[in-house]
Amino acid sequence: MLVSPTAVAWEPDAADKAQVRAAAELEKYRGHPKISAKMDEAYGYAILPMFFRVAAGLGVNYGRGLVVEQDELVGSVWTLQGTIGFTYGVEYHSQILLFRDAATMEIFKSKLLEFQGRANGTLIAWGASADPGYLPGVAIYSRTKAGLMIELAAMVAAYPYKPFPPGDKTDGE
């Protein structure tokens, strides 16, 4: 099996708050052996350190973060998601999307909407969730920070990607 070079050796710019937050959250994911193994195999990733969710039957989720491809910060991403189903509560968490190869990452950069299912339970700062892949070559992991939520829902998710202009590696924060 051909393994892509790891994409997690990216070094943030200490003067950029968004990059520092993303790198700190990346290290927390790195602390989980199963996720860390997937990170080692990833071609690239999107890290969304700030992700807010609120729901009562219908839900809205919003997050934003950065995209790294082969150790290089290449752009920013945000997401706005809608859920419907048995979903109630409020949650603050982070999310990482790991891309297996260059082709999958290119699809992510150009794709607009994706339908997903989600199962989640959160109690204060403890939580567990199952996030099916956004695309077949993508692994999605969430890390709960705080909240109270229970969910079994269908979701429409958009992850608009914005490449950084040449020479500019900030998202305006």
N, C-alpha and C positions, 0 to 999 in steps of 0.2 A: 504494500500500500504506500502510495506516495503521500507524504505529509507536507503540507504547506509550512513555510517558515513561520514561526510564531509572530503574532501581531501585537503582543502585549508588552513590548519593551519600549513603548512610546514614553517620552519624558515631557511632562507639562511645563509650560512657561509659568514660572512662579509669580509673575506679575498679573496673570489672567485668572480671575476668580473662578470662571466657569471651568477652566482647565484643571485648576487645583481641586475643585469639588469632584470633577469627573475622575481624576487620578486617585483621590482618597476613596471613592466608592469602588473603583476598580480593585483596589487592594483588599477591600472587604470581601468581594467575590473571590479573589485569589485565595482567601483563607478557607474556602470550602473545597476539599479534595476532588470531588466529582466535577465541580464547575471548573476548577483550576486545570484539570486534565483536558477538558474541552477547550479552554482558553489557549492551552499550549498547541492545540491542533488548528486553531482558527486562522483564517486568512486575514480577517479584519473583524471589527465589531462596532456597534453603536452603544454607547453608555449614556443612560438617562438617569442622572443622580437625583433629579427632582421629579416626582410623579405623584399627582394628586387625583383622588377618585372620590366621587360622591354618588350615592344611588339610593333609590326607593322604588323598586320595580324597574324603572328606567334609570340608567346611569350615564354619567359623563366622566371621562378620564382625560387628563392633560399632563403631558410631560415634555421635557426638552433636554437635549444633551449634545454630545459630540460624536463624530464618526472618525475612526482610525483605520487606515488600510496599510498593512505591512509596515508598521512602526511610524507611519506618517499621519499627522492630523490633516484630514482632507476636507472636512466640512462639519456642518451642524445638522441636527435633526430635531424635529418636534413631533408630537403626536396629539391628536384629538380623537378620542374613541367614544363610541356610543354603545351601551349595553342594554339588553332587554332580557328579562327572566326573573328568577328568584335571586334578587340582588338588593341588599339593604346595608347601609352604613357609610362610613367615611374611612378613608385610608390614605396614608402617606407612605410611599415606598420608592424604590429605585428599580431600574430594569436594565438588563444587558441583552443585546442580540448578538450572537456569535455567528459569523458567516464562514462556512466551510471552505469556499473557494472563490476565485475572482469572478466567475460567471454568476454565482449566487449573489455576490455583493453588487454587481452591475444591475441585476434584476431589482434588488432592493432600492438602488438609487433612482430607478426610473418608474417603479410601480406606485400606484396611488392608493388603492383600497384593497383590503384583505378582510375576509370573514374568518372569525376565530370562535372557538368555544373557550370557556374559562371556568375553572372550579377554584374557589378561594375561601379561606377562613382566616380571620384575623381577630385577635383579642389583645388589645393594648399594643405592646411592642413584640408580640409573638405572632407568627403567621406562617401559613403554608399555602402554596398555590401550585396549580398545574397549568402551564401555559403551552398549548400545542404550538408547533413550529409555524412561523409566519410564512415560510416557504420550506420545501423539503430539505434544503441545505442550511437551515437556520435553527439554532437552539436559542430559546428565550428563557431567561431566568429573572425572577423578581425577588427583591429583598425587602421585607416589611420593616418600616421604621416606627410607625405608630398607627393606631386606628382601631376601629371596631367595625367589622364587616363580615357578612356571610354572602356567598354568591355561587350560583350555578346559572350561567347566562351565556347567551350568544352575543357576539361583539362585531362591530364594524370598526376596523382600525385603519388609520392613514398615518404613514410615517414620511412626510415630505422632507426630502434631503436637499440641502443647499450647499454646494461646494464653496470653499473659500476662494476668493480671488488670489491669483499668484502673489506670493510674498506676504499675504495677510492671513494669519492663523488665529483670528479672534472672532467671536460671535457678537461683539458689540457690548459686552458686559465690562 
